Amino acid sequence: MSRASQVDVAVTLPRNYLRPCLLLLLGEGTAHGYELMDQVAELGLSKVDPAGLYRCLRAMDEEGLVESRWEPSTVGPARRTYGLTDEGRDWLRGVSESLADLNRVLDLFQRRYGVLEDRDPSP
């Protein structure tokens, strides 16, 4: 058994990672909440609470990052559809730059750790 498997270490995604994921998805095209639930899972957020997702969308709507409108449905009740605003696009650009900086820092860590592992002969 390796030393790494003996230690339980959890490093998680940034606290509000759902927000940039939703903005990214809405930048790709308008969607309703149910579609977004499936799509955020593809971005690594498999355990998103539906109520939390809708709270996040509502808060971003109130902040002007997204806009919503009711869209009639041919097979059921109308659904709220969300789209990205210009302000949301600006916010997404800023958070993307921050995540790129974080990615560079994490990559540096991983490269240095790789060198350490290559040098360390212990099992």
Helices and strands as residue ranges (DSSP letters): H 3-6, H 18-28, E 31-32, H 33-42, H 50-62, E 66-71, E 79-84, H 86-119
